[in-house]
Amino acid sequence: MSTASFPEGFVWGVSTSAFQIEGATSTDGRGPSIWDVFSADRAEACDHYHRYPEDVRLMKDLGMAAYRFSVSWPRVLPDGSGKVNEAGLDFYDRLLDELLAAGITPYATLYHWDLPQAVEELGGWPSRDTARRFADYAAAVHHRLGDRVDTWFTLNEPWVAAFLGYSDGSHAPGRKSAAEAFRSAHHMMLAHGLAAQALRSGGAARVGTVLNISPVLTPAQVSDFGRQLSEEDAEAVARIDALANRQFLEPMLRGSYPAELLPIIERNGGLGHVRDGDLDIIAQPLDLLGVNYYSPSVVQAQPSEPASPAYPGSEGVLFCTIPTAVTAMGWPIVPNCLSLVLRRLSAEYPELDLMVTENGADFVDVVTGDGIHDVERISFVEEHLRALLSAVESGARVRGYLVWTLLDNFEWTEGYQRKFGLVHVDFATQKRRPKDSALWYRDVIRRNGLTETRPKRPTLETVAARSGVSRATVSRVVNGEASVSPEVRTAVMRAVKELGYVPNAAARSLVTRRTNAIALVLSVPRQGDALTAAVVQYVTSMLEGAGKQITLMLADTAESHRRIVQQAEARLVDGVVLLPPDRGDTLAERLSRTDVPIVLLGKPAVASLVPYVDVDNAGGAAAATEHLLASGRRRIGMICGPMDLVAVQDRLAGHRAALQRAGAQPLLALADLTRASGAAAARQLLGDEPALDAVFAATDQLAIGALQAARELGRRVPEDLAIVGFDDIDAASATTPGLTTVRVPLAEQALAVARLLLSRLEGRHTTSVVLPTRLVVRESG
């Protein structure tokens, strides 16, 4: 079979990071890092600290030529500076010797987000001194390990460490200050420059850094890179590109900040931290740029949009969800964007060598008796490698590709639930087990390329014909059903082995008759047409992309309920997406007895075995209430809405919990879902409690009614009365003043519903999904 070959000497391997795999967090003198303090889970991870010989053998067996690992700063310098912990460096000594004995080239990363907690307590990355401490740390590590490491990467993804750690607060150390984030970004780059100088003065052969680079596109450009943009969209794309990509590329590679970024930094804390000579230090010549690519950033102009906490200065830019295939993390899969990134970098920096240092995907892996058949991960890596090869053939200077990652590991804020590894890890026993993707990648490495044409894989029917049984019997064997006789099981497994069959979605389903029809059942919506529209758009797009036909059905009468159940009982549909009525009925329960896979949009009133997708209504309400309390409001009333709605019940529970933590008592008024009832409830609250200084409304419609009542009563918003809503409907940003509210992710809900149903159709274990909400602060609150 012909092969699409990569250049001679192309480097193949994997990447990991210390905190995610090493464990041994208090062993041999290691000090705590910011992630030890920030993380709720104890990161004993994969116990790589003790099991590294086994992991190196795995890499050798899989043919890896390169291993990119990170050194743990708190393992080497427990206090962040001062006396070196020799026992910590001893571990990396042993690891390097093991790698070199196995013929694997080590690539060392000095910082993969695990700042010593002692340094954080001295100011962390917003402090300039941290950059000098980092350079001293780099020199100490190189002094001990430099005789065996040729290539050194200073930092990994400084955008993540700076902006998720210091502005958004979702990563360690959990601070929420735009000014600190911009200072951190600058000081990380300064640390890179100082460390590069220290490494080179010590004799380092090659010095680089690793950036997460994502092309910034509008939704239309995702399928048409050349699409012309409006002036507004072009400005939005350029601004996010400056914040996410050029903020690091241009200082490091050109010695200057993007001109349009400087006013944003000035507005968010000033430019006093950028000193004369800094940019000369930052712009040390790079021998290699590591590129981490997972998915594009998709944006468009939307004037009313507040800034994202992760992107200070992004006011007026909407971060979009696109209707395309996604990983289990919800990240869109767009392989051609990797080619776009690599071509761009080689065009703008033509003398710079590149290496793809991270690329991989989280998917739900099913462990079976005959292996872990992660077909989706193989497809993901293969398609990205084809995109990479296309870039190389057009002149991109890409020298290697490192999969993220070797082992299922501790995935930061996601804990242990995310599976990016080529090798499965049972965290209870620490047993390693290569997945099909690991064996597939081994073959890619052996031939230094991909097959020119994708091989035609044996089908379920092929296995059934070879073993002389039905498709359903093959499915039952693959799924480990006990009802199959040992003789038949042996025959099927012999056929599977002989044919090299990899079980796919069809094999994991025991349904023998497929219609490829999905019923999208809509009730009369009470949460607003926007949610229904998102469901119809995104669910339909994703399911049709998976080869399904969508049948829209309205569930508004007893007769329509009977007809929908009959369709399912007759197996005229393969699955059902149900937008349940706001008030309870028995349709979901009746459908659950038909054995047709069902997914609900919205948490049901009664606990159900049927999985559902919803948003964190209680958490959103608590965040809104805590915001009011933090701004000094003490007499807070809530307009509840109909109490038989599950969402309203949860929002009330979150509001009560936040008040209880603050030692305050709830003040409640009931309403229906109209603006008029919101106005009436606000008048009631203000009449009962003249000292009321804030109102939290269960929906934006109720909050808009409260704004109207406040004006009528002569109450100034927000001076006399703060008002916060929930949902972030289109009208919320157009009120006077603009309505502070809780945003619910409409498109993400719809996409989660589609993914959940596809997982059920494929026979996977599924659980309900609750998506986070986000407080959007405007003038009213």
Buried (B, 14 or more C-beta within 10 A) or exposed (E): EEEBEBEEEBBBBBBBBBBBBBBBBEBEBBBBBBBBEBBEBEBBBBBBBBBBEEBBEBBBEBBBBBBBBBBBBBBBBBBBBEEBBEEBBEBBBEBBEBBBEBEBBBBBBBBBBBBBBBBBEBBBBBBBBBBBBBBBBBBBBBBBBBEBBBBBBBBBBBBBBBBBBBBBBBBBBBBEBBBBBBBBBBBBBBBBBBBBBBBBEBEBEBBBBBBBBBBBBBBBBBEEEEEEBEEBBEBBBBBBBBBBBBBBBBBBBBBEBBEBBBEBBEEBBEBEBBEEEBBEBBBBEBBBBBBBBBBBBBBBBBEBBBBBBBBBBBBBBBBBBBBBBBBBBBEBBBBBBBBBBBBBBBEEBEEBBBBBBBBBBBBBBBEEEEBBBBBBBBBBBBBBBBBBBBBBEEEBBBBBBBBBBBBBBBBBBEEBEBBBBBBBBEBEEBEBBBBBBBBBBBEBBEEBBBBEEEEEEBBBEBBBBBBEBEBBBBBBBBBEEEEBEEEBBEBBBEBBEEBEBBBBBBBBBBBEEEBEBBBBBBBEBBBBEBBBEBBBBBBBBBBBEBEBEBBEBEBEEEEBBEEBBEBBBEBEBBBBBBBBBBEBBEBBBBBBEBEBBBBBBBBBBEEBEBBBBBBBBBBBBBBBBBBBBEBEBEBBBBBBBBEEBBBBBBBBBBBBBBBEEBEBEBBBBBBBBBBBBBBBBBBBBBEEBEEBBBBBBBBBBBBBBBBBBBEEEEBEBBEBBBBBBBBBBEBBBEBEBBBBBBBBBBBBBBBBBBBBBBBBBBBBEBEBBBBBBBBBBBEBB
